Amino acid sequence: MLRAWRIGIEVVVAHARAESARLGIRDAAVLEFVQSTLAWSDVAMVATAGAHRRAELAFGFAEEEQRATFVRGALSGAIPADELGIQAKAYGLDLTRDYVAVRALLSDTTSQRKLEWTLGFHDPASRGLGTVVDGCVVGFLSQPPPREVDAVVGIGPPKPLGLLAESYRLATRALTTIQACGLRGAYDIASFGVRAAVATDADVGDVLRKRYLEPLAEGGSARELIATVRAFLACGMHVERAATRLFVHQNTVRYRLARFEELTGASLRDAEVLFGVWWALRAGHDGCSSPQDEMSNLGAHSVRIGPDPADA
Protein backbone atom coordinates (compact mmCIF):
# COMPACT_ATOMS: atom_id res chain seq x y z
CA MET A 1 0.00 0.00 0.00
CA LEU A 2 2.76 2.47 0.93
CA ARG A 3 4.70 1.60 -2.22
CA ALA A 4 1.65 2.32 -4.37
CA TRP A 5 1.17 5.61 -2.53
CA ARG A 6 4.79 6.58 -3.23
CA ILE A 7 4.45 5.74 -6.92
CA GLY A 8 1.38 7.96 -7.10
CA ILE A 9 3.29 10.90 -5.59
CA GLU A 10 6.14 10.39 -8.06
CA VAL A 11 3.66 10.49 -10.94
CA VAL A 12 2.15 13.75 -9.63
CA VAL A 13 5.59 15.39 -9.24
CA ALA A 14 6.70 14.28 -12.72
CA HIS A 15 3.50 15.67 -14.23
CA ALA A 16 3.99 18.96 -12.34
CA ARG A 17 7.51 19.33 -13.72
CA ALA A 18 6.37 18.61 -17.26
CA GLU A 19 3.55 21.16 -17.04
CA SER A 20 5.80 23.81 -15.48
CA ALA A 21 8.27 23.43 -18.36
CA ARG A 22 5.47 23.73 -20.89
CA LEU A 23 3.94 26.77 -19.18
CA GLY A 24 7.26 28.42 -18.36
CA ILE A 25 6.80 28.41 -14.58
CA ARG A 26 9.87 29.34 -12.55
CA ASP A 27 11.95 26.51 -11.02
CA ALA A 28 11.61 28.02 -7.53
CA ALA A 29 7.81 27.81 -7.74
CA VAL A 30 8.01 24.24 -8.98
CA LEU A 31 10.38 23.29 -6.14
CA GLU A 32 8.04 24.84 -3.58
CA PHE A 33 5.13 22.87 -5.02
CA VAL A 34 7.08 19.60 -4.95
CA GLN A 35 8.25 20.15 -1.35
CA SER A 36 4.73 20.97 -0.22
CA THR A 37 3.35 17.92 -2.01
CA LEU A 38 5.93 15.61 -0.40
CA ALA A 39 5.33 17.08 3.07
CA TRP A 40 1.56 16.57 2.86
CA SER A 41 2.14 13.16 1.35
CA ASP A 42 4.27 12.13 4.34
CA VAL A 43 1.57 13.28 6.76
CA ALA A 44 -1.08 11.40 4.82
CA MET A 45 1.06 8.24 4.63
CA VAL A 46 1.64 8.24 8.39
CA ALA A 47 -2.08 8.63 9.06
CA THR A 48 -2.96 5.94 6.52
CA ALA A 49 -0.36 3.51 7.87
CA GLY A 50 -1.62 4.06 11.42
CA ALA A 51 -5.21 3.44 10.38
CA HIS A 52 -4.16 0.33 8.46
CA ARG A 53 -2.30 -1.01 11.50
CA ARG A 54 -5.25 -0.32 13.78
CA ALA A 55 -7.55 -2.09 11.34
CA GLU A 56 -5.20 -5.09 11.29
CA LEU A 57 -5.12 -5.23 15.10
CA ALA A 58 -8.89 -4.87 15.33
CA PHE A 59 -9.33 -7.66 12.80
CA GLY A 60 -6.84 -9.83 14.70
CA PHE A 61 -8.58 -9.21 18.03
CA ALA A 62 -11.97 -9.95 16.47
CA GLU A 63 -10.64 -13.17 14.96
CA GLU A 64 -9.07 -14.19 18.28
CA GLU A 65 -12.30 -13.45 20.14
CA GLN A 66 -14.28 -15.50 17.62
CA ARG A 67 -11.88 -18.40 18.11
CA ALA A 68 -12.10 -18.08 21.89
CA THR A 69 -15.89 -18.05 21.70
CA PHE A 70 -15.82 -21.20 19.58
CA VAL A 71 -13.46 -22.97 22.00
CA ARG A 72 -15.57 -22.05 25.03
CA GLY A 73 -18.73 -23.11 23.23
CA ALA A 74 -17.25 -26.45 22.14
CA LEU A 75 -15.99 -27.22 25.66
CA SER A 76 -19.29 -26.28 27.27
CA GLY A 77 -21.45 -28.04 24.68
CA ALA A 78 -23.30 -24.79 23.96
CA ILE A 79 -22.90 -24.84 20.15
CA PRO A 80 -25.60 -26.66 18.12
CA ALA A 81 -24.30 -29.64 16.14
CA ASP A 82 -24.82 -28.09 12.69
CA GLU A 83 -23.14 -24.83 13.64
CA LEU A 84 -20.33 -26.72 15.38
CA GLY A 85 -19.59 -28.62 12.17
CA ILE A 86 -19.52 -25.46 10.06
CA GLN A 87 -17.21 -23.60 12.42
CA ALA A 88 -14.95 -26.62 12.89
CA LYS A 89 -14.42 -26.90 9.14
CA ALA A 90 -13.63 -23.18 8.98
CA TYR A 91 -10.82 -23.78 11.48
CA GLY A 92 -9.54 -26.79 9.57
CA LEU A 93 -10.59 -29.35 12.19
CA ASP A 94 -11.26 -32.97 11.27
CA LEU A 95 -14.82 -33.85 12.28
CA THR A 96 -14.15 -37.59 12.03
CA ARG A 97 -11.50 -37.77 14.75
CA ASP A 98 -11.53 -37.49 18.54
CA TYR A 99 -9.97 -34.71 20.60
CA VAL A 100 -8.85 -34.49 24.23
CA ALA A 101 -9.86 -31.50 26.33
CA VAL A 102 -7.05 -29.89 28.32
CA ARG A 103 -6.99 -27.41 31.18
CA ALA A 104 -3.60 -26.06 32.30
CA LEU A 105 -2.76 -23.55 35.02
CA LEU A 106 -1.08 -20.30 34.02
CA SER A 107 1.64 -19.06 36.36
CA ASP A 108 3.63 -15.89 36.92
CA THR A 109 6.63 -17.49 35.23
CA THR A 110 4.82 -18.95 32.20
CA SER A 111 3.14 -16.82 29.55
CA GLN A 112 0.05 -17.92 27.69
CA ARG A 113 1.99 -18.26 24.45
CA LYS A 114 4.73 -20.36 26.04
CA LEU A 115 2.23 -22.66 27.73
CA GLU A 116 0.33 -23.10 24.46
CA TRP A 117 3.56 -24.12 22.72
CA THR A 118 4.39 -26.50 25.56
CA LEU A 119 0.99 -28.17 25.33
CA GLY A 120 1.18 -28.53 21.55
CA PHE A 121 -1.41 -26.00 20.37
CA HIS A 122 1.04 -24.67 17.76
CA ASP A 123 2.37 -28.07 16.72
CA PRO A 124 1.24 -28.99 13.17
CA ALA A 125 1.12 -32.64 14.23
CA SER A 126 -1.41 -31.91 16.99
CA ARG A 127 -4.44 -30.09 15.67
CA GLY A 128 -6.49 -28.09 18.14
CA LEU A 129 -7.55 -24.72 19.49
CA GLY A 130 -7.13 -23.02 22.85
CA THR A 131 -7.94 -19.88 24.81
CA VAL A 132 -7.74 -18.55 28.37
CA VAL A 133 -10.51 -19.05 30.94
CA ASP A 134 -10.21 -18.19 34.65
CA GLY A 135 -6.42 -18.21 34.76
CA CYS A 136 -6.09 -21.43 32.76
CA VAL A 137 -5.23 -22.26 29.18
CA VAL A 138 -8.13 -24.43 28.03
CA GLY A 139 -8.88 -26.10 24.74
CA PHE A 140 -8.74 -29.36 22.87
CA LEU A 141 -6.03 -31.24 20.97
CA SER A 142 -5.91 -34.20 18.62
CA GLN A 143 -3.04 -35.61 20.72
CA PRO A 144 -2.61 -35.30 24.50
CA PRO A 145 0.35 -33.30 25.86
CA PRO A 146 3.38 -35.31 27.04
CA ARG A 147 3.10 -36.65 30.59
CA GLU A 148 6.38 -35.01 31.67
CA VAL A 149 5.35 -31.49 30.61
CA ASP A 150 6.61 -28.80 33.00
CA ALA A 151 3.16 -27.50 33.91
CA VAL A 152 0.04 -28.44 35.85
CA VAL A 153 -2.29 -29.95 33.25
CA GLY A 154 -5.54 -31.89 33.45
CA ILE A 155 -6.50 -34.03 30.45
CA GLY A 156 -9.89 -35.41 29.49
CA PRO A 157 -10.60 -38.63 27.57
CA PRO A 158 -10.74 -38.58 23.74
CA LYS A 159 -14.16 -37.48 22.50
CA PRO A 160 -15.71 -36.23 19.24
CA LEU A 161 -16.08 -32.45 18.98
CA GLY A 162 -19.77 -32.72 19.82
CA LEU A 163 -19.01 -34.47 23.13
CA LEU A 164 -16.09 -32.34 24.32
CA ALA A 165 -18.09 -31.05 27.30
CA GLU A 166 -17.69 -34.43 29.04
CA SER A 167 -13.96 -34.51 28.27
CA TYR A 168 -13.55 -30.97 29.62
CA ARG A 169 -15.43 -31.80 32.82
CA LEU A 170 -13.04 -34.67 33.51
CA ALA A 171 -10.02 -32.56 32.55
CA THR A 172 -11.12 -30.02 35.16
CA ARG A 173 -11.56 -32.81 37.72
CA ALA A 174 -8.07 -34.11 36.91
CA LEU A 175 -6.58 -30.63 37.31
CA THR A 176 -8.24 -30.24 40.71
CA THR A 177 -6.76 -33.58 41.79
CA ILE A 178 -3.29 -32.65 40.55
CA GLN A 179 -3.42 -29.41 42.53
CA ALA A 180 -4.57 -31.24 45.66
CA CYS A 181 -1.68 -33.68 45.29
CA GLY A 182 0.89 -30.95 44.64
CA LEU A 183 2.05 -32.60 41.40
CA ARG A 184 3.34 -31.30 38.07
CA GLY A 185 2.80 -32.86 34.68
CA ALA A 186 -0.16 -33.86 32.53
CA TYR A 187 -2.60 -36.40 34.01
CA ASP A 188 -6.06 -37.69 33.27
CA ILE A 189 -8.56 -38.81 35.89
CA ALA A 190 -7.82 -42.49 35.18
CA SER A 191 -4.24 -41.94 36.38
CA PHE A 192 -5.53 -41.43 39.91
CA GLY A 193 -8.50 -43.78 40.13
CA VAL A 194 -10.23 -43.53 43.51
CA ARG A 195 -7.49 -41.19 44.71
CA ALA A 196 -9.23 -38.46 42.71
CA ALA A 197 -12.17 -38.75 45.09
CA VAL A 198 -9.87 -38.82 48.13
CA ALA A 199 -8.05 -35.69 47.02
CA THR A 200 -11.14 -33.65 46.18
CA ASP A 201 -13.81 -34.83 48.64
CA ALA A 202 -12.48 -33.38 51.88
CA ASP A 203 -15.80 -33.84 53.69
CA VAL A 204 -15.75 -37.62 53.30
CA GLY A 205 -12.09 -37.69 54.29
CA ASP A 206 -12.79 -35.73 57.48
CA VAL A 207 -15.64 -38.05 58.45
CA LEU A 208 -13.56 -41.18 57.89
CA ARG A 209 -10.56 -39.79 59.77
CA LYS A 210 -12.79 -39.05 62.75
CA ARG A 211 -14.26 -42.53 62.51
CA TYR A 212 -11.07 -44.57 62.17
CA LEU A 213 -8.08 -42.45 63.25
CA GLU A 214 -9.14 -40.15 66.06
CA PRO A 215 -10.18 -43.02 68.40
CA LEU A 216 -6.59 -44.30 68.27
CA ALA A 217 -5.39 -41.36 70.35
CA GLU A 218 -7.13 -42.87 73.39
CA GLY A 219 -4.60 -45.69 73.48
CA GLY A 220 -1.57 -43.41 73.50
CA SER A 221 0.11 -45.21 70.59
CA ALA A 222 -1.67 -43.73 67.59
CA ARG A 223 1.49 -43.35 65.53
CA GLU A 224 2.49 -47.02 65.85
CA LEU A 225 -1.05 -48.24 65.19
CA ILE A 226 -1.45 -46.06 62.09
CA ALA A 227 1.96 -47.13 60.76
CA THR A 228 1.03 -50.78 61.27
CA VAL A 229 -2.37 -50.53 59.60
CA ARG A 230 -0.81 -48.61 56.70
CA ALA A 231 1.84 -51.31 56.25
CA PHE A 232 -0.76 -54.07 56.60
CA LEU A 233 -2.84 -52.60 53.75
CA ALA A 234 0.18 -51.83 51.57
CA CYS A 235 1.43 -55.41 51.96
CA GLY A 236 -1.80 -56.96 50.75
CA MET A 237 -3.00 -57.66 54.31
CA HIS A 238 -0.12 -60.10 54.89
CA VAL A 239 0.99 -59.96 58.51
CA GLU A 240 4.41 -61.47 57.78
CA ARG A 241 5.25 -58.95 55.06
CA ALA A 242 3.98 -56.06 57.17
CA ALA A 243 6.17 -57.19 60.07
CA THR A 244 9.20 -57.31 57.79
CA ARG A 245 8.41 -53.84 56.48
CA LEU A 246 8.17 -52.43 60.00
CA PHE A 247 11.10 -54.40 61.50
CA VAL A 248 8.91 -55.92 64.21
CA HIS A 249 7.73 -59.39 65.18
CA GLN A 250 4.63 -60.82 63.50
CA ASN A 251 2.86 -61.00 66.85
CA THR A 252 3.47 -57.26 67.28
CA VAL A 253 1.60 -56.62 64.05
CA ARG A 254 -1.25 -58.90 65.15
CA TYR A 255 -1.43 -57.19 68.54
CA ARG A 256 -1.57 -53.72 66.99
CA LEU A 257 -4.22 -54.71 64.47
CA ALA A 258 -6.32 -56.16 67.28
CA ARG A 259 -5.77 -52.98 69.29
CA PHE A 260 -6.90 -50.92 66.28
CA GLU A 261 -10.10 -52.95 66.04
CA GLU A 262 -10.66 -52.62 69.78
CA LEU A 263 -10.31 -48.81 69.80
CA THR A 264 -12.37 -48.22 66.64
CA GLY A 265 -14.95 -50.95 67.06
CA ALA A 266 -14.39 -51.93 63.43
CA SER A 267 -13.28 -55.21 61.88
CA LEU A 268 -10.45 -55.19 59.35
CA ARG A 269 -12.00 -58.31 57.85
CA ASP A 270 -14.88 -56.17 56.56
CA ALA A 271 -14.23 -54.93 53.00
CA GLU A 272 -16.18 -51.71 53.56
CA VAL A 273 -14.19 -51.00 56.71
CA LEU A 274 -10.93 -51.67 54.86
CA PHE A 275 -11.88 -49.20 52.15
CA GLY A 276 -12.89 -46.60 54.72
CA VAL A 277 -9.63 -47.04 56.63
CA TRP A 278 -7.61 -46.76 53.43
CA TRP A 279 -9.48 -43.55 52.52
CA ALA A 280 -8.91 -42.13 56.01
CA LEU A 281 -5.19 -42.89 55.78
CA ARG A 282 -4.93 -41.27 52.36
CA ALA A 283 -6.91 -38.23 53.52
CA GLY A 284 -4.52 -37.93 56.44
CA HIS A 285 -1.59 -38.20 54.03
CA ASP A 286 -2.37 -34.95 52.15
CA GLY A 287 -4.71 -36.45 49.61
CA CYS A 288 -2.67 -38.66 47.30
CA SER A 289 0.73 -39.35 45.85
CA SER A 290 1.90 -39.48 42.28
CA PRO A 291 0.23 -42.17 40.16
CA GLN A 292 3.71 -43.58 39.61
CA ASP A 293 4.15 -44.14 43.35
CA GLU A 294 2.84 -47.07 45.37
CA MET A 295 -0.45 -46.71 47.18
CA SER A 296 1.48 -45.85 50.33
CA ASN A 297 4.96 -44.58 50.97
CA LEU A 298 5.98 -46.18 54.24
CA GLY A 299 9.48 -44.80 54.44
CA ALA A 300 8.57 -42.41 57.26
CA HIS A 301 7.19 -45.29 59.29
CA SER A 302 9.88 -47.92 58.72
CA VAL A 303 11.42 -47.53 62.15
CA ARG A 304 12.29 -50.12 64.75
CA ILE A 305 9.80 -50.05 67.62
CA GLY A 306 10.13 -51.82 70.94
CA PRO A 307 8.25 -55.09 71.63
CA ASP A 308 4.60 -55.18 72.55
CA PRO A 309 2.95 -57.44 75.15
CA ALA A 310 1.97 -59.84 72.37
CA ASP A 311 5.64 -60.73 71.88
CA ALA A 312 5.85 -62.25 75.34
N, C-alpha and C positions, 0 to 999 in steps of 0.2 A: 504493500500500500504506500509506504513512504517513498519507495523507488519510483512508483508511478507519479506520485505528487511532484517529485523532483524533476522528472522528465517534463511534466506539464509546465513547470516554472521556466525550464530551459527553453521550451518552445515559445513561451510568451516573451522572454527576453530577446531571443533571436528575431522574432517578428518585430519587436519594438526597434531594434537596431536597423533592420531593413527599412522600415517605414521612416525612421528619422533620416536615413541617408537619402531616401527618395524625396522627402519633404524639405531637406536642408536644415534640419533642427541641429542646434549646437551640441557638441559632444558633452559639455558640462550638464546640459539639461537631460540628455540621455542617461548619463551616469547617475544623476540624482534619481531618475525614474527607476533604474535598475536596482539601486541600493534600497530604495523604498519598497520595491516589489519583493526583494529578497528578505528584508526585515519582516514585513507582514507575512510572508510565506513561512518564515521560521516560527512566528507566533502561532500561526494556524496549524502548522505541523505538530507543534508541541501539544496544542489543545486536542487535535485529532488523535494523536498517539495516546494521550491520557484517556480519552473517551474509549478508544479501542481496547486499551488494557482493562479499564473498568468493566467494559462489556464482557471481555474474556473471563474476568474473575467472577462476575455475576453469573455467567453461564456455567462456569465450573462449580460454583457453590450450589446453583440450582440442580445441576446434574448429580452432585454429591448428596444433596438432600433427597432427591428422588431415589437414589440407590439406597440410602439409609432407610427411607420409608418402606421400600420394597423388602429389605432385609428384616426390619422389625415386623412387617406384616407376615412374611413367610414364617418367621420363628414363632409368632403368636397365633398363626392359623387364621388371620383376619382377612386374607385375600381370597375371594372366590376362585374356584378351580379354573374357570375359563380365563379370567384375568391373570391368574398366576402363570398359566402356560404362556400367554402372550408376552408378559413381562420377562419371564425366564428366557424365552427365545431372544428377546431384544438384548439381553445381557450375555448371550452366547452359552447358556447353560443347557446341559443335556437332560431332557425330561425323562429319559429312560433309565437313568442311573440313580443310585442312592447317594445321600450326603449325610455327613455327621455334623451335628450342631456343636459349636464350641463356645465356651465362655471363659475368658482369661482376665485376671486382675491386672489393671494398670498400676504402675508404681511411680514414685518420684524419680526413679533412676531409669525408667524405661518409657520411651515415647510411644505414642500410638503407632507411628509408622514402623518403628523398630520391632514392636511386638507383632504387628501384622506380618512383617517379613519372617520373623521367627516362627510364627504359626504356619506359614505357607500360603498366605492369601495372595502373594505376588509371585508365586511359583507357577510357571506355565503347566507343570505336571499335576498340579492340584487346583482344579477349578473351584471357585467359590467367591463369596462376597462377604464383607464384614462392615461393621460400624461400631460406634461407641454408645453404650447404654449404662447409665448409673456407675460410672467408673470402671467399666469392663469393656474389653473388645469382644463383641459377640458376632456370630455369623455362622456360616456353614461351609464345609469343604468336601471335596470329593474323596480326599484321603485324610485320615486323622494326623494331627501333629505327632512328632516323635516323642516317645515316652520320656526321654531324658532332657526335654526342653527346659531351659533356664527360666521358668515362669510358673505361675500357679494357674493351671488350666483344667477345667472340667470338660469332658467329652461325652456326647450322647451317642446312642447306637445309630447305625446307618438306617436312614429312612428316605422314602421318596420326598420330593419337594412339598407335596401336599400334606405330608404327615410330619413335617419338621417340628411342629409344636411339641410333640411327645419327646422327640430327641432333645429339644432345648430344655424341657422340664427336667429331664434326667441329667443333662449337662450341668444345670444349675445345682441340682442335688449333689452331684459329684464335686463341684467346686466348693460347696458348703462343707462337705466332708473333708476335703483336702485342707481347708482352712482350719477346721477343728483339730485336725491331726498335726498341723504345723509342717506340712510337706511341701515340696516343690516338684514340678513335673506335670505331665499330662496323664490324667487317670479318668476312667469311666466308672460308673457305679458298680459294675460287675467286679472291678478290681478289689473292692472292699467287702462285698457281700453284706452280711448282717452287721458288720462294723460300721456301715453307713448309718444304720439306725442308732447304734450305740453313740456315735459321735454327734448326731444331730438331735436326738430325743433326750434332752437333759432331764426332763421330768420323770421319765421311766427310770433312768439311771439313778436319780436321787431316791426314788421309792425303793428300788432294789438294794441300794447301798444301806438304807436304813433297815431293811428287812434282814439282810444277810451279813453285813459287816459291822454295824454299830453294836449289836449284842455281844460281839467278841470282846469288846473293851471291858466287860464285866469280869472276865477271867484274868485280866492282867497280862495276857500273852497274845494280844491281837496280832502283833507283827509276825510271830512264829506261826500262828494258825493260818493267817492269810498266805504267807509264803508256802506253807505246806499244801493248802488247797490249790493254790495256783500251780504248783509243781505237779500235783496229782492230776489236774485236768490236762496240763500240757503234756504229760507222759501217758496219755490215753487211759487214765485211771488205773495205772499199774503201780501198786504200792512199792514193789522192788525198785523200779526205775526211778520213782519219785525219791525214794530214800537215797539212791546213788546220787541223784542230782543235788540233794540237800546235804550230803555227807552226814547222814544220821542213820540210825538203825531202823529196820523195817517196822519194828514195834513202836518206835517213836512216831512214825507216820501214822500208823493205825490209831495210836492214842490221840494224836492231834485231830485226826478226822472225826473220831468219836466225840472228842471235846467240842469240835465245831458243831456237830449235830446236836449235842446236848444244849449248847448255848443258844442256838438258833431255833431249835425245835423242828428242824428240817432234815429230811433223809437224802443223802447224796446218791442213793440208789433210785431216786425219782428223777426221770428225764427232765421234767419241767423245772424241778429245783436246780438241777445241774445247769440248765440253760440260764436260769435267773441268777445263779451264783457267778457263772461266767460273765454275764452282762454286768453285774455289780463290780466285778474285778476290773473289767475293761473300763467302766465308767470311772472307777477310782484310779485309773492309770492314764488319765488325760485323754480319754476317748478311744484312740486306736493307734496302731503303729503302721509303718509302711506295709503295703501289700506284699512286699518282698520279704518281710520279716516273718518269724514264726508267730503263732497266735499269742504267745507270751514271751517276754524277754526276762529270764529269771536270773540274769547276772547279778542284780542287786541283792538277790535273796540267797545266793549260793554261798552261805557262810556256815561254818561249823557251830552247832549249838549244843549245849550240854545235854546230858541224858534226861529223859523224862521218867516218871514212875513206871511206865509200861516196860522199860528196859530191865527192870529188876527181875 
